């Protein structure tokens, strides 16, 4: 059985999560499609500087 959605978001990075969450709050039926961990590269490996701080703390 096919499901119907008002909004389909491809990519669960920062922008995708904000879009999906905002659409759901407005009462839309939302499908979020992500093949990896939610949050995207920026959260897990790129933009968040805490990754470098955690690595440095482990070396100390």
N, CA and C atoms as a LAMMPS dump frame, in Angstrom:
ITEM: TIMESTEP
0
ITEM: NUMBER OF ATOMS
180
ITEM: BOX BOUNDS ff ff ff
-5.0000000000000000e+02 5.0000000000000000e+02
-5.0000000000000000e+02 5.0000000000000000e+02
-5.0000000000000000e+02 5.0000000000000000e+02
ITEM: ATOMS id mol type element x y z
1 1 1 N 0.844 -1.176 0
2 1 2 C 0 0 0
3 1 3 C 0.892 1.243 0
4 2 1 N 0.638 2.133 -0.905
5 2 2 C 1.402 3.377 -1.013
6 2 3 C 0.941 4.373 0.041
7 3 1 N 1.905 5.11 0.582
8 3 2 C 1.583 6.167 1.536
9 3 3 C 1.686 7.51 0.832
10 4 1 N 0.922 8.465 1.308
11 4 2 C 0.947 9.808 0.731
12 4 3 C 1.542 10.777 1.74
13 5 1 N 2.413 11.638 1.243
14 5 2 C 3.06 12.642 2.076
15 5 3 C 2.873 14.013 1.445
16 6 1 N 2.832 15.027 2.288
17 6 2 C 2.776 16.401 1.806
18 6 3 C 4.173 16.901 1.445
19 7 1 N 5.159 16.45 2.22
20 7 2 C 6.537 16.89 2.039
21 7 3 C 7.45 15.669 2.106
22 8 1 N 8.358 15.556 1.151
23 8 2 C 9.393 14.523 1.187
24 8 3 C 10.738 15.241 1.206
25 9 1 N 11.499 15.015 2.267
26 9 2 C 12.8 15.657 2.422
27 9 3 C 13.874 14.608 2.144
28 10 1 N 14.755 14.907 1.217
29 10 2 C 15.852 14.003 0.895
30 10 3 C 17.115 14.565 1.526
31 11 1 N 17.616 13.865 2.517
32 11 2 C 18.817 14.286 3.224
33 11 3 C 18.487 14.73 4.632
34 12 1 N 19.084 14.055 5.601
35 12 2 C 18.832 14.36 7.006
36 12 3 C 19.939 15.161 7.645
37 13 1 N 20.529 16.064 6.862
38 13 2 C 21.511 16.988 7.426
39 13 3 C 20.791 18.102 8.174
40 14 1 N 21.521 19.114 8.525
41 14 2 C 20.942 20.213 9.298
42 14 3 C 19.726 20.821 8.61
43 15 1 N 19.854 21.159 7.349
44 15 2 C 18.742 21.784 6.625
45 15 3 C 17.566 20.826 6.477
46 16 1 N 17.851 19.566 6.201
47 16 2 C 16.784 18.578 6.053
48 16 3 C 16.012 18.362 7.341
49 17 1 N 16.733 18.301 8.461
50 17 2 C 16.069 18.119 9.756
51 17 3 C 15.193 19.315 10.108
52 18 1 N 15.698 20.515 9.847
53 18 2 C 14.918 21.728 10.122
54 18 3 C 13.678 21.772 9.239
55 19 1 N 13.838 21.432 7.975
56 19 2 C 12.709 21.431 7.042
57 19 3 C 11.66 20.409 7.445
58 20 1 N 12.086 19.197 7.759
59 20 2 C 11.15 18.139 8.152
60 20 3 C 10.431 18.493 9.447
61 21 1 N 11.181 18.984 10.416
62 21 2 C 10.59 19.345 11.707
63 21 3 C 9.598 20.494 11.564
64 22 1 N 9.987 21.524 10.836
65 22 2 C 9.095 22.666 10.629
66 22 3 C 7.833 22.286 9.884
67 23 1 N 7.973 21.442 8.878
68 23 2 C 6.801 20.997 8.118
69 23 3 C 5.861 20.177 8.989
70 24 1 N 6.427 19.308 9.815
71 24 2 C 5.601 18.49 10.714
72 24 3 C 4.858 19.367 11.718
73 25 1 N 5.532 20.404 12.221
74 25 2 C 4.872 21.316 13.171
75 25 3 C 3.711 22.065 12.536
76 26 1 N 3.787 22.241 11.226
77 26 2 C 2.699 22.905 10.503
78 26 3 C 1.586 21.935 10.12
79 27 1 N 1.714 20.693 10.571
80 27 2 C 0.664 19.713 10.33
81 27 3 C 0.809 18.925 9.04
82 28 1 N 1.946 19.029 8.388
83 28 2 C 2.157 18.292 7.148
84 28 3 C 2.591 16.86 7.444
85 29 1 N 2.242 15.952 6.541
86 29 2 C 2.745 14.571 6.627
87 29 3 C 4.107 14.56 5.957
88 30 1 N 5.133 14.176 6.712
89 30 2 C 6.509 14.32 6.247
90 30 3 C 7.211 12.965 6.168
91 31 1 N 7.956 12.759 5.091
92 31 2 C 8.866 11.619 4.968
93 31 3 C 10.277 12.181 4.867
94 32 1 N 11.167 11.678 5.712
95 32 2 C 12.567 12.099 5.693
96 32 3 C 13.405 10.911 5.234
97 33 1 N 14.151 11.091 4.16
98 33 2 C 14.952 10.012 3.589
99 33 3 C 16.426 10.323 3.818
100 34 1 N 17.117 9.417 4.506
101 34 2 C 18.548 9.588 4.791
102 34 3 C 19.205 8.218 4.791
103 35 1 N 20.304 8.069 4.085
104 35 2 C 20.962 6.765 4.021
105 35 3 C 22.022 6.576 5.094
106 36 1 N 22.436 7.635 5.736
107 36 2 C 23.468 7.567 6.77
108 36 3 C 22.864 8.029 8.099
109 37 1 N 23.714 8.392 9.045
110 37 2 C 23.242 8.881 10.341
111 37 3 C 22.611 10.262 10.184
112 38 1 N 21.553 10.515 10.941
113 38 2 C 20.921 11.835 10.91
114 38 3 C 21.899 12.885 11.414
115 39 1 N 21.849 14.038 10.822
116 39 2 C 22.712 15.137 11.213
117 39 3 C 23.675 15.546 10.121
118 40 1 N 24.005 14.621 9.24
119 40 2 C 24.872 14.933 8.114
120 40 3 C 26.334 15.087 8.476
121 41 1 N 27.127 15.374 7.456
122 41 2 C 28.574 15.499 7.634
123 41 3 C 28.95 16.607 8.598
124 42 1 N 28.233 17.702 8.541
125 42 2 C 28.585 18.84 9.387
126 42 3 C 28.513 18.467 10.868
127 43 1 N 27.495 17.762 11.252
128 43 2 C 27.336 17.385 12.657
129 43 3 C 28.347 16.334 13.079
130 44 1 N 28.587 15.346 12.235
131 44 2 C 29.407 14.2 12.635
132 44 3 C 30.895 14.374 12.379
133 45 1 N 31.282 15.058 11.321
134 45 2 C 32.708 15.111 10.995
135 45 3 C 33.228 16.484 10.621
136 46 1 N 32.369 17.393 10.21
137 46 2 C 32.862 18.615 9.6
138 46 3 C 32.87 19.846 10.467
139 47 1 N 31.73 20.475 10.6
140 47 2 C 31.641 21.832 11.124
141 47 3 C 31.715 21.951 12.64
142 48 1 N 31.41 20.908 13.351
143 48 2 C 31.32 21.018 14.805
144 48 3 C 32.723 20.897 15.411
145 49 1 N 33.249 21.969 16.008
146 49 2 C 34.621 21.95 16.509
147 49 3 C 34.838 21.05 17.721
148 50 1 N 33.781 20.59 18.352
149 50 2 C 33.964 19.732 19.527
150 50 3 C 34.679 18.443 19.176
151 51 1 N 34.588 17.996 17.924
152 51 2 C 35.286 16.772 17.526
153 51 3 C 36.793 16.939 17.747
154 52 1 N 37.328 18.08 17.37
155 52 2 C 38.754 18.339 17.57
156 52 3 C 39.074 18.454 19.051
157 53 1 N 38.185 19.074 19.805
158 53 2 C 38.419 19.227 21.237
159 53 3 C 38.397 17.883 21.952
160 54 1 N 37.489 17.001 21.573
161 54 2 C 37.412 15.674 22.186
162 54 3 C 38.676 14.885 21.868
163 55 1 N 39.121 14.937 20.627
164 55 2 C 40.34 14.226 20.239
165 55 3 C 41.545 14.756 21.015
166 56 1 N 41.627 16.066 21.181
167 56 2 C 42.73 16.667 21.935
168 56 3 C 42.687 16.26 23.397
169 57 1 N 41.496 16.206 23.966
170 57 2 C 41.351 15.824 25.371
171 57 3 C 41.783 14.382 25.592
172 58 1 N 41.518 13.521 24.625
173 58 2 C 41.924 12.117 24.762
174 58 3 C 43.444 11.972 24.738
175 59 1 N 44.107 12.842 24.012
176 59 2 C 45.565 12.788 23.936
177 59 3 C 46.229 13.351 25.185
178 60 1 N 45.531 14.213 25.892
179 60 2 C 46.112 14.877 27.069
180 60 3 C 46.215 13.947 28.262
